[in-house]
Amino acid sequence: MTLPPAWYILAYHNVSWEDNAFTSSIGGTIPPDVFERHVREAQGLGQLLPAQEAARLYASGEVREPMLSFWFDDAMSGVVDYAAPILEEYQAAGAVSVCSEFTSHEDMFWRFKLSYLNSIDGLRFVRANLRPLGFTPKMKLKGATLDKFSLDVVAAIDEIYQRFTTADQRADAFRIFAAADDVRSLHENGWLLANHTARHYPVSEDSAIELFDREFLECQEWMTALLNQPPMHWVFPFDRVRHRSTELSTVRRMYPDQTFVFVGDRPNNPGGNDEPNELYRIKVRGKLPGIAHTLKRVAEELRR
Amino acid sequence: MIPNELDGCSLEIPPVGDGAIVCITGRDPRHVRFALRLQQQFGERVKGWYQVVRPTNVDSELNNLSMRAQVRRIVSQLRHPREFAGKVKRSAQSRLTRRRKGKPAVEAAFFEAEIRRLETAAVVEPKSVEDPNDRATLDEIRGIEPFCLLTFGGAIYRKPLLELVRGLSLNQHDGWCPEYRGANTADWALYHRDLRRFGTTVHLTTSGMDAGPIMRRSQPCLVPWDSPYTCFLRNVVVGTELMCEVVKDMIDGRSMKAYPQPESAGRTFLYKQLTPTVSDSIQRDFTSGWLGRELQRLKGHW
């Protein structure tokens, strides 16, 4: 399979041997041996490049061959422990999107709280808490909590999470996220670090677009203090294409210096993207043995 | 993760000092990875690595002999009937587990690359022992004055050995305690289609089988095309990573809690209980694609 020249950014979440109660109901974790297979496969499909370097080449329009890079959302500890050493062997440092509240171990990702509650049969209490907010028993919480997202929904989930966990468990749960020092060391090793908002709310959707500024700016401030430089890439959490707010383009224009990163499942072509300051990524289905199938589909769409 | 259903109690850890670590393992690649991973993580702190060599059985002793030599060997062994009976028993068990054929190759391939990488950071050579509780081994370990004794596979560890440790003795168990204690627990969790309790436990070592207070417990990341054996191997790797976490916490002087297992809960599975019927049943599930469907179900239906 030959890929047309473009920058292909492969989007992952976590690379780890472990998939515990906080992550397993959400998905997005792949084991290191499978990830290594993906990297080997990617090497045969184009030029593996560090995300920083590929971003520079892309910005200067120098995309003469297929370039592939790896991007990890949420800054999970497995990225530091397992993905980084693998990518180092291939000299292809990746990019990582940081949620400041998770990395500073201040707040647990609200979706992970749901996953955990699912594992201990706690969702029935969440459902009861959500009924006054318009949730019906027939709704699947996984999708409905996103479709009907609000800060009240987050609070209702958190109330049950606090009820069913001890302080020790809550503190221990943060081990799934990289610590601030780990994130800094990735930066020092040539990784591209991006802003992924403070708490991973769906700020690109109508339900949370009013939180756009607060969430990105809070994370921006935290990351600037950590890295001594502001991150230039802002990555949208969730990025459900069909749910993007019509106000998104207006809000984005207030930040002309930032590059906005979507999923989009398409590669990046200089001049081919909808806006010059945006990037797309290709979501890799972690539970497939390889990436060729995904990239083949993307390449076919690109040719069309 | 720490267990969510058990109450924890604080552990008093003495000053770490040089924090000498001794590990006792079996001899399979997963055990080798365990010891090498600890050496990679803790370097010179690892002062001793003992590999428990299982006593030979009749089959393996006779395999390489001519017919006449085999007869002579058997006749000579009949002079020590009790010892001979033990060897026959082990041979019978070994025949029962012949169904594991092909597994050593799978395991070697699974760990090969990583072991090669980890070997570059090795600081001690493994030493073979038949029984880690024997006097000579005890004397040697006493000389090391271990702060931690870390065990994975191999043997039953008796009180005199455990009493040599200044800090904590920890064992990696490839089952979800307290529900699955004993032997072949990964298989038993699969047999019961209990993927939520397909996991691994690091616990304080006591003379009871996998019965010590729990320090950490978690689950592996499985993929739909896994076989029962690769599920097991993934589980093992998670256990070793948890072990590294616990030891690191201990050496860093963090406050630690242990979660005693309720005596009345769970079950201890014996080696002999894993009959071919059980193994075949697990295999049938995997052949029919159960694992992929179950992973999808756990992820999607809520």
Interface residues (C-beta under 8 A of the other chain):
Chain A: S16 W17 E18 D19 N20 A21 F22 S24 S25 I26 G27 T29 I30 P31 D33 V34 L114 N118 S119 I120 L123 K140 L141 K142 F164 T165 D168 Q169 D172 A173 R175 K287 P289
Chain B: M1 I2 N4 G8 F110 R196 S218 Q219 P220 C221 L222 V223 P224 W225 R234 V237 V238 E241 E245 K257 G292 L295 L298 K299 G300 H301 W302
